[in-house]
Amino acid sequence: MAIVIQLEAILGAFAAGLILAETEKRKELEEQVIPIADMLVPIFFVVVGARTDVSVLNPFVASNREGLIIAGFLVVVAIIGKVVTGFTLWGQPQLNKLAIGVGMIPRGEVGLVFASFGATSGVLSESLQAAIVVMVIFTTFLAPPLLRVVFSQADAAEIPASQDLIEESASDRPSS
């Protein structure tokens, strides 16, 4: 299907998944596909890791600095972009918008899929592919500790607010 409409295989697979998710056979398909995915997904990550030349990110080689600058830029844009996006939720003030934005930071497998396709098709240079892989890895490992900080700050902010409610309700009681 993807070839017929001239899309990359990943986009065709995504479109097929959207269509199949709406069928009566959805549950059966999931049960059949999940064991295959459990086997193939780790292999994909091994292949992408093996194809990535991290030596192009060596800061002591002058020609590698371009890749490092791009990696740093990608990480900063990835983090800021997702955090800002979390704050664009309107009409729901009770949501922890910072937590939503931080939770979206990881780029994961889709970034690796595009980096892999870009590298194999020759669209990405080795330094750009390595920069994307660094961004994916960095954002994936950075999100959990940042979420812990965000949720601990939210919990700390709720304790005084709930204490105020307790004191307020106690002062509303008639004295005996």
C-alpha positions in Angstrom: 0.0 0.0 0.0 2.8 2.4 0.9 4.6 1.8 -2.4 1.4 2.4 -4.4 0.9 5.9 -2.9 4.7 6.5 -2.8 5.1 6.7 1.0 7.8 5.3 3.2 7.1 1.8 4.6 6.8 3.2 8.2 4.0 5.6 7.1 2.2 2.9 5.2 2.5 0.6 8.2 1.1 3.3 10.4 -1.8 4.0 8.1 -2.6 0.2 7.9 -2.5 0.1 11.7 -5.0 3.0 11.9 -7.3 1.2 9.5 -7.0 -2.2 11.1 -7.6 -0.8 14.6 -11.2 0.0 13.6 -12.0 -3.5 12.5 -13.6 -6.4 14.3 -10.4 -8.4 14.1 -8.4 -5.8 16.1 -7.9 -8.0 19.2 -7.0 -11.0 17.2 -4.5 -9.1 15.1 -2.9 -7.6 18.3 -2.5 -11.1 19.8 -0.8 -12.3 16.6 1.4 -9.3 16.0 2.7 -8.6 19.6 4.9 -11.8 19.8 6.5 -10.9 16.4 7.0 -7.3 17.5 8.5 -8.4 20.8 11.1 -10.4 18.8 11.8 -7.9 16.0 11.9 -4.6 17.9 15.0 -5.4 19.9 16.7 -6.6 16.8 15.9 -3.3 15.1 17.5 -1.3 18.0 20.6 -3.5 17.8 20.9 -2.9 14.0 20.4 0.9 14.4 23.0 1.0 17.2 25.5 -1.1 15.2 25.1 1.2 12.2 25.7 4.4 14.2 29.3 5.6 14.2 29.6 7.4 17.5 33.2 8.2 16.7 31.9 11.1 14.6 30.9 12.8 17.9 34.5 12.8 19.3 35.0 16.4 20.5 38.7 16.2 20.1 38.5 15.9 16.3 37.7 19.3 14.7 35.6 17.9 11.9 33.3 16.3 14.4 32.3 19.5 16.1 29.5 20.0 13.6 27.7 16.8 14.7 28.1 17.8 18.4 26.7 21.2 17.8 23.7 19.7 15.9 23.2 17.1 18.7 23.2 19.8 21.3 20.8 21.9 19.3 18.5 18.9 18.7 18.4 18.1 22.4 17.6 21.7 23.4 14.9 22.1 20.7 13.4 18.6 21.6 13.1 19.6 25.3 11.9 23.1 24.9 9.4 22.2 22.1 7.7 19.5 24.2 7.6 21.5 27.4 6.1 24.5 25.6 3.6 22.1 23.9 2.5 20.9 27.3 1.5 24.4 28.2 -0.8 24.8 25.1 -3.6 22.8 26.8 -6.3 25.3 27.3 -9.5 25.1 29.5 -8.1 22.5 31.9 -6.3 24.4 34.7 -6.2 21.4 37.0 -3.8 19.6 34.7 -0.1 19.6 35.5 1.0 21.1 32.2 4.7 21.0 33.0 4.4 17.2 33.7 2.6 16.7 30.4 5.3 18.6 28.5 8.1 16.8 30.3 6.4 13.4 29.7 6.4 14.1 25.9 10.2 14.8 25.8 11.4 11.3 24.9 11.7 10.8 21.1 12.3 7.0 21.2 11.9 4.6 18.4 10.3 6.8 15.8 13.3 9.1 15.9 15.5 6.0 15.5 13.4 4.7 12.6 13.7 8.0 10.7 17.4 8.2 11.5 17.9 4.6 10.2 15.9 5.3 7.0 17.8 8.6 6.5 21.1 6.9 6.9 20.4 3.9 4.6 19.0 6.1 1.9 22.0 8.4 2.1 20.0 11.5 3.0 21.7 11.9 6.4 25.4 12.3 6.9 27.1 10.1 9.6 27.4 13.1 11.9 23.7 14.0 11.5 22.6 10.4 12.1 24.8 10.2 15.2 23.4 13.5 16.4 19.8 12.2 16.0 20.7 9.0 17.9 22.3 11.1 20.7 19.2 13.3 20.9 16.9 10.2 21.1 19.1 8.6 23.8 19.5 11.8 25.8 15.8 12.7 25.8 14.8 9.1 26.6 17.1 9.0 29.7 16.4 12.6 30.8 12.6 12.4 31.0 12.2 10.1 34.0 14.4 12.1 36.4 12.8 15.3 35.2 9.3 13.8 35.7 10.3 12.9 39.3 11.3 16.5 40.0 8.1 17.9 38.4 5.9 15.5 40.4 7.7 16.1 43.6 7.3 19.9 43.2 3.6 19.4 42.4 3.2 17.2 45.5 5.0 19.8 47.6 2.7 22.5 46.3 -0.4 20.5 47.1 0.5 19.9 50.7 0.3 23.6 51.7 -2.9 24.0 49.6 -4.6 21.1 51.3 -3.4 22.4 54.7 -5.1 25.7 54.0 -8.3 23.9 53.1 -8.2 22.0 56.4 -7.6 25.2 58.4 -10.3 27.0 56.4 -12.9 24.2 57.1 -11.9 24.1 60.8 -12.5 27.9 61.1 -15.9 27.5 59.4 -17.2 25.2 62.1 -19.4 26.7 64.8 -17.6 26.9 68.1 -19.2 25.1 71.0 
